[in-house]
Amino acid sequence: MSRSRPLAALLTVGVLGIATIGVGAGASFTDAVHTSQVITAGTMNMTITGPAGTATSADGKTVTLPAPSPVGSTFETQKITLRVTNSGNVPAHAVRIGMAESHNHDDAHSNALADQMNVCIQSTDDSGGPWTEGDGPLKAAVALGVVQNPTLLNPGQSLTVSMTFYAGKDSANCRPIHSDGTNTRTAWDGYLGGAYTTPAALTEAAQGGVVVPTLSFSFEG
């Protein structure tokens, strides 16, 4: 009986040893790698400037042109060239030039002037120019605007645009055509019922009229 006790003790130790080895065999190494990236939305900031004699707003979004002397029945205002610059940090596409005008609709003289005035709009960009964007009655420019090819302006790049107003003769700045753009020309011709024609002089009805035109530019990016 005394010889069986050490054997029993040895067997007990053996079982415990096997259990310990089994736990170690089930373990494994682990590791991982990671990557991250910061994405920041850029800022569009288009600004416009004019030559001496014009006034630019504090935010650089609006230029006020000097008022010309009262015009006669046949006239063309001085050509003034404006520069539109991408002052932001993302590329911007110029997609539209829009024209608006305001006047006292209760004043027959101002109504007549708005109806009889014409506008010549030109632009120049890195592809060349100057291009005739729109040339003809102010009312057509207000109604149609100019849908441009998407001219790309990268940060720091600019385009220039000029406009004059006239009556009684062809503009000395624009070619005698509604637009250099085929689609735009077709739209203007359709709206006005035909191709460009030399405009008539202002009539007596326009005397004393006052009109305030506004040119605007739309961009997307």
C-alpha positions in Angstrom: 0.0 0.0 0.0 2.8 2.4 0.8 4.3 2.0 -2.7 1.1 3.2 -4.4 1.1 6.7 -2.9 4.1 8.1 -4.7 2.6 6.8 -8.0 -0.6 8.5 -7.3 1.2 11.8 -6.6 3.2 11.5 -9.8 0.2 10.9 -11.9 -1.4 14.0 -10.4 1.6 16.1 -11.4 1.6 14.6 -14.9 -2.0 15.6 -15.5 -1.4 19.2 -14.4 1.6 19.4 -16.7 -0.4 18.4 -19.7 -3.1 21.0 -18.9 -0.5 23.8 -18.7 1.0 22.9 -22.1 -2.4 22.9 -23.8 -3.2 26.5 -22.8 0.1 27.7 -24.3 -0.4 26.0 -27.7 -3.7 27.9 -28.3 -2.1 31.4 -28.2 -1.1 33.5 -31.3 0.6 36.8 -32.1 -1.6 39.8 -33.3 -0.7 43.1 -35.0 -2.4 45.8 -37.2 -1.5 48.8 -39.4 -3.6 51.8 -40.1 -3.8 54.9 -42.5 -5.7 58.1 -42.3 -6.0 61.3 -44.5 -7.2 64.8 -43.8 -9.7 66.1 -46.4 -10.4 69.8 -46.4 -13.1 71.5 -48.5 -11.7 74.4 -50.5 -13.1 77.9 -50.8 -14.3 79.5 -53.9 -13.6 83.2 -53.9 -14.1 85.1 -57.2 -13.1 88.8 -57.2 -13.5 91.6 -59.7 -11.5 94.7 -60.2 -11.7 97.7 -62.6 -9.4 100.4 -63.9 -8.9 103.9 -62.3 -12.2 105.7 -61.9 -14.2 102.6 -60.9 -15.1 101.7 -57.3 -14.7 98.2 -56.0 -16.7 97.0 -53.0 -14.8 95.9 -49.8 -15.5 92.2 -50.5 -14.2 92.5 -54.1 -17.5 91.2 -55.5 -18.8 94.4 -57.1 -17.4 97.1 -59.3 -19.3 100.3 -59.9 -18.5 102.1 -63.2 -18.5 105.9 -63.5 -21.7 107.3 -65.1 -21.0 108.7 -68.6 -22.2 112.2 -69.6 -25.8 112.3 -70.9 -25.8 110.6 -74.3 -27.3 111.7 -77.6 -29.5 109.7 -79.9 -26.5 108.1 -81.5 -23.8 107.1 -79.1 -21.4 104.5 -77.7 -20.1 104.7 -74.1 -16.4 104.3 -73.3 -15.1 100.8 -73.2 -14.1 99.7 -69.7 -12.3 96.4 -69.1 -12.8 94.5 -65.9 -10.7 91.6 -64.5 -12.3 88.6 -62.8 -9.8 86.6 -60.7 -10.0 83.3 -59.0 -8.8 84.4 -55.5 -9.8 81.1 -53.9 -8.0 77.8 -53.6 -10.1 75.6 -55.9 -10.5 75.6 -59.6 -13.6 77.5 -60.9 -15.5 77.2 -64.1 -17.0 80.3 -65.7 -20.4 79.2 -66.8 -22.6 82.3 -67.4 -22.5 86.0 -68.0 -25.8 87.6 -67.0 -27.1 91.0 -67.6 -29.8 92.8 -65.6 -31.0 96.4 -65.6 -33.1 98.6 -63.4 -35.2 101.7 -64.2 -38.3 103.5 -63.1 -41.0 101.5 -64.9 -43.5 104.3 -64.2 -41.4 106.6 -66.4 -42.1 106.3 -70.1 -38.8 107.9 -71.0 -36.8 105.3 -69.0 -39.0 102.5 -70.5 -38.1 103.7 -74.0 -34.4 104.0 -73.2 -34.3 100.5 -71.8 -36.0 99.2 -74.9 -33.8 101.0 -77.4 -30.4 100.7 -75.9 -27.9 98.1 -77.1 -24.9 96.4 -75.4 -21.6 94.9 -76.6 -20.0 92.3 -74.2 -16.6 90.9 -74.9 -14.3 88.6 -73.0 -10.7 87.4 -73.1 -9.3 84.3 -71.4 -6.3 82.0 -71.6 -7.7 80.5 -74.8 -7.6 83.9 -76.6 -10.0 86.6 -77.5 -11.5 89.1 -77.4 -14.6 87.1 -78.0 -18.0 88.7 -78.7 -20.2 87.2 -76.0 -23.3 89.2 -76.7 -24.0 92.1 -79.0 -27.4 93.6 -79.6 -30.4 95.0 -77.8 -30.1 95.3 -74.0 -33.4 93.6 -73.6 -32.1 90.5 -75.4 -29.0 90.4 -73.1 -31.3 90.6 -70.0 -33.5 87.8 -71.3 -30.9 85.4 -72.6 -27.6 86.2 -70.9 -24.6 84.3 -72.2 -24.2 80.6 -71.4 -20.4 80.1 -71.8 -18.3 77.1 -72.5 -17.0 76.1 -69.0 -13.8 78.2 -69.0 -11.5 76.9 -66.3 -9.8 79.4 -64.0 -7.3 77.8 -61.6 -6.4 79.7 -58.4 -4.7 82.9 -59.3 -5.9 82.9 -62.9 -8.1 85.7 -64.4 -10.3 86.5 -67.4 -11.2 90.0 -68.6 -14.5 91.3 -69.8 -15.6 94.6 -71.3 -18.9 96.2 -72.1 -20.2 99.3 -73.9 -23.7 100.6 -74.5 -24.7 102.1 -77.8 -27.5 103.1 -80.2 -27.8 104.4 -83.8 -24.6 102.6 -85.1 -22.6 99.4 -84.8 -20.4 99.1 -81.8 -16.8 100.0 -82.5 -15.8 97.1 -80.2 -17.9 94.1 -81.1 -18.1 92.6 -84.6 -21.5 93.1 -86.2 -22.8 89.8 -85.1 -24.9 88.7 -82.1 -22.2 86.4 -80.7 -19.1 84.5 -81.6 -20.6 81.4 -79.9 -22.7 79.4 -82.4 -25.3 78.3 -79.8 -25.5 81.8 -78.3 -25.8 83.4 -81.7 -28.7 81.0 -82.6 -30.5 81.9 -79.4 -30.1 85.6 -79.9 -31.2 85.3 -83.6 -34.2 83.3 -82.6 -35.2 85.7 -79.8 -34.9 88.8 -82.0 -36.3 87.2 -85.2 -33.2 87.3 -87.3 -29.5 88.0 -87.5 -27.8 91.1 -86.2 -28.8 94.5 -87.8 -27.4 98.0 -87.1 -29.6 99.5 -84.4 -31.7 102.6 -84.9 -30.9 105.8 -83.0 -32.8 106.7 -79.8 -36.2 108.2 -80.4 -37.7 111.3 -78.8 -39.4 109.0 -76.3 -36.1 108.1 -74.7 -35.0 111.6 -73.9 -34.4 112.0 -70.2 -34.6 108.3 -69.5 -32.4 106.7 -66.9 -31.3 103.0 -67.0 -28.8 101.2 -64.6 -27.4 98.0 -66.2 -25.6 95.3 -64.1 -23.3 92.7 -65.5 -22.7 89.5 -63.4 -20.7 86.4 -63.7 -21.5 82.9 -62.4 -18.9 80.2 -61.5 -19.0 76.7 -60.3 -16.3 74.5 -58.9 
